[in-house]
Amino acid sequence: MKKLIILLFFINLIYAESFITDMEYGKMLYKNPRGIGCHKCHGLKGEGLVIASYKELNKTSEQKVDFNLTAPRINNLSPQELADGITSKKRSVMPSYFLTKDEIIVIYKYLKQSQK
Protein backbone atom coordinates (compact mmCIF):
# COMPACT_ATOMS: atom_id res chain seq x y z
CA MET A 1 0.00 0.00 0.00
CA LYS A 2 2.83 2.40 0.89
CA LYS A 3 4.49 1.78 -2.48
CA LEU A 4 1.22 2.41 -4.28
CA ILE A 5 0.78 5.77 -2.55
CA ILE A 6 4.33 6.79 -3.42
CA LEU A 7 3.82 5.69 -7.02
CA LEU A 8 0.57 7.66 -7.28
CA PHE A 9 2.28 10.71 -5.82
CA PHE A 10 5.00 10.65 -8.48
CA ILE A 11 2.51 10.03 -11.27
CA ASN A 12 0.56 13.04 -10.04
CA LEU A 13 3.75 15.14 -10.11
CA ILE A 14 4.46 14.13 -13.69
CA TYR A 15 1.00 15.16 -14.90
CA ALA A 16 0.54 18.18 -12.68
CA GLU A 17 0.68 21.52 -14.50
CA SER A 18 2.22 23.55 -11.74
CA PHE A 19 1.99 24.06 -8.04
CA ILE A 20 1.38 27.79 -8.53
CA THR A 21 -0.30 29.79 -11.27
CA ASP A 22 1.45 32.32 -13.50
CA MET A 23 -0.25 35.12 -11.54
CA GLU A 24 1.05 33.76 -8.21
CA TYR A 25 4.53 33.31 -9.67
CA GLY A 26 4.45 36.78 -11.26
CA LYS A 27 3.40 38.36 -7.96
CA MET A 28 6.14 36.50 -6.11
CA LEU A 29 8.78 37.63 -8.61
CA TYR A 30 7.49 41.22 -8.66
CA LYS A 31 7.67 41.44 -4.88
CA ASN A 32 11.06 39.73 -4.57
CA PRO A 33 12.85 38.82 -7.81
CA ARG A 34 16.39 38.68 -6.50
CA GLY A 35 16.57 40.48 -3.17
CA ILE A 36 14.66 43.76 -3.39
CA GLY A 37 11.23 43.75 -4.97
CA CYS A 38 10.10 45.82 -7.94
CA HIS A 39 7.19 47.14 -5.84
CA LYS A 40 9.58 49.05 -3.55
CA CYS A 41 10.31 51.54 -6.34
CA HIS A 42 7.64 51.00 -8.99
CA GLY A 43 4.65 50.64 -6.64
CA LEU A 44 2.34 47.74 -5.87
CA LYS A 45 0.75 47.85 -9.32
CA GLY A 46 3.67 49.28 -11.34
CA GLU A 47 2.36 52.85 -11.17
CA GLY A 48 5.76 54.37 -10.28
CA LEU A 49 6.84 56.03 -7.05
CA VAL A 50 9.09 58.73 -5.66
CA ILE A 51 12.12 56.86 -4.32
CA ALA A 52 13.77 59.82 -2.62
CA SER A 53 13.45 63.59 -2.26
CA TYR A 54 16.55 65.70 -1.84
CA LYS A 55 17.98 69.18 -2.22
CA GLU A 56 20.82 70.03 -4.54
CA LEU A 57 22.86 73.22 -4.61
CA ASN A 58 22.53 75.22 -7.81
CA LYS A 59 26.10 76.51 -8.23
CA THR A 60 25.00 79.46 -10.37
CA SER A 61 22.34 80.87 -8.07
CA GLU A 62 23.70 79.44 -4.79
CA GLN A 63 20.13 78.29 -4.05
CA LYS A 64 19.12 74.82 -2.93
CA VAL A 65 16.71 73.23 -5.37
CA ASP A 66 14.30 70.39 -4.54
CA PHE A 67 14.62 67.22 -6.60
CA ASN A 68 12.80 63.89 -6.63
CA LEU A 69 14.31 60.60 -7.68
CA THR A 70 11.41 58.71 -9.21
CA ALA A 71 10.94 55.23 -10.58
CA PRO A 72 8.89 55.26 -13.78
CA ARG A 73 5.49 53.73 -14.29
CA ILE A 74 5.96 50.25 -15.76
CA ASN A 75 2.41 48.89 -15.96
CA ASN A 76 1.86 50.62 -19.31
CA LEU A 77 4.88 49.11 -21.08
CA SER A 78 4.85 46.50 -23.81
CA PRO A 79 6.45 43.14 -22.99
CA GLN A 80 9.52 44.11 -25.02
CA GLU A 81 9.87 47.50 -23.31
CA LEU A 82 9.62 45.83 -19.89
CA ALA A 83 12.23 43.24 -20.87
CA ASP A 84 14.54 45.93 -22.27
CA GLY A 85 14.25 47.95 -19.04
CA ILE A 86 15.04 44.95 -16.86
CA THR A 87 17.95 43.69 -18.93
CA SER A 88 19.50 47.03 -19.97
CA LYS A 89 23.12 47.57 -19.02
CA LYS A 90 22.70 51.38 -19.15
CA ARG A 91 21.08 52.31 -15.85
CA SER A 92 21.47 54.96 -13.27
CA VAL A 93 19.74 53.58 -10.17
CA MET A 94 17.97 50.36 -11.10
CA PRO A 95 19.75 47.25 -9.86
CA SER A 96 20.61 44.39 -12.19
CA TYR A 97 18.19 41.50 -12.19
CA PHE A 98 19.07 38.30 -13.94
CA LEU A 99 15.57 37.17 -14.87
CA THR A 100 14.77 34.63 -17.53
CA LYS A 101 12.50 35.40 -20.46
CA ASP A 102 9.72 33.34 -18.84
CA GLU A 103 10.11 35.22 -15.54
CA ILE A 104 9.80 38.57 -17.32
CA ILE A 105 6.67 37.34 -19.11
CA VAL A 106 4.94 36.29 -15.87
CA ILE A 107 5.85 39.64 -14.27
CA TYR A 108 4.32 41.38 -17.30
CA LYS A 109 1.16 39.25 -16.99
CA TYR A 110 0.97 40.03 -13.27
CA LEU A 111 1.25 43.79 -13.90
CA LYS A 112 -1.50 43.66 -16.55
CA GLN A 113 -3.76 41.61 -14.27
CA SER A 114 -3.17 43.90 -11.28
CA GLN A 115 -4.46 46.89 -13.27
CA LYS A 116 -7.93 45.35 -13.51
N, C-alpha and C positions, 0 to 999 in steps of 0.2 A: 504494500500500500504506500509506504514512504517513497519508494522508487517511482511509483506512478504519479504521485503528487509532484515530485521533482521534475519528472519528464513533462508533465502538463505545464508546469511553470515555465520551463525553457521553450516549449512550443508556443506558449502565449507570448513570450518575449520576442520570438522570431516574427510572429504575425502582428505584433502590436505596432501601431503607427508611431506613437511617441508618448512619452509620459507627460509632456506638457505641450500646450498648443503654441502656435507661432506668436500669438498675442502675449501669452505668458512669458515666452522666451524673449520677445522683443522688449517687454516691460523690464524684465530682469537685466537685460543688456543695457537698456537706456539708463537704468538707475545705478548700474555698477558694471561697466564694460571691462575695465581693467584697473580698478582702484577707485578713481573718483567718477561719479556718475555724470552723464550729460545734463541731467535735470538741475544740477547745482548751478550751472551757468545759463543753460538754455531754457529753463523753466520746466514745470511738470508736464506741459503739453507741447514743448518746443516753441513757445511764444517769444523767447528771448528775455533776458534780464540784465539789469545793471549789476555788474560784478563788483565794482568799486567806484567810489567817488573820491576825488582828490583835488588839491589845488596845485597849480604850477605857476612859477614866476615867469611873467612876460618880461624878458630882458630889455625890451624897448621902452615899455611904459613903467617898468618897476612895480606893476600891479600883479596881485595874485589872481589867477583866473581859475574858475571851477571847471573841472573836467569829469566826465564819466567814462569808465571803461565798461563797454557793453558787449554782451554776447548776442549775435544776431538771431533773429527768428529763423527756425529751421523747419517748421512744420508746413511751410509753403514751397519747399524745394522739390525738384524732380528727384527720382532715385539716383540719377547720374550726378546731379549737383551735390546731393548729400554725400555720395561716395567720394566725390572729388574733394569736398571739404574735410572729410575724415582722413583721407589718405594723402592729402597735400603735404609736401615737404616745406612749403613756404608759409610759415605761420608766425604770428607774433606771440600770442598767449596760449592758444589751444595746445593741449598736450598731445603727444603721439599715441594713437590707439592702433593696435595691430589686429584689426577685425577682418574676418573673412568676408567674402562676397555675400554668402548666405546670412551672416550676422548683420551686415548692413541692410540687407533686404528686410529682415524681420524687424529691425529698428524702424525702417521706413514705414512698414505696415502698421507698426504700433503707433507711430506718430499720426498717421492718417486716421486710424481708428479712434485715437484719443480726441480728435477734433470733433467727433460726432456727439 
